[in-house]
Amino acid sequence: MCSAEPINCFPVLVNILSNTFLRLLNSTARTRIWSKPFYNIQTPEVKSNIFFFCLGYMLLLAAGLPPHFAVSSMEDYKVKSV
């Protein structure tokens, strides 16, 4: 029914249990699953746009973190904490 990988077995198990409970409750509805957890991007333009967006975000994050730690340690120094 499924391979031994947990990423494939867990959704199949949940599907089997859900459908079993639906049958016990005399429901005609059924649940379906698929094992493509991420959207598949085919075009290299979209990949490069996502890469540059993530790169820009990481650069902004890297530029903002050191001042945060410096201000935090200056506050500790002012309060004379240990």
Secondary structure, DSSP 8 states (H G I E B T S, - for coil): ---S-HHHHHHHHHHHHHHHHHHHTT-----------S-----HHHHHHHHHHHHHHHHHHHHHHHHHHHHHHHHHHHHT--
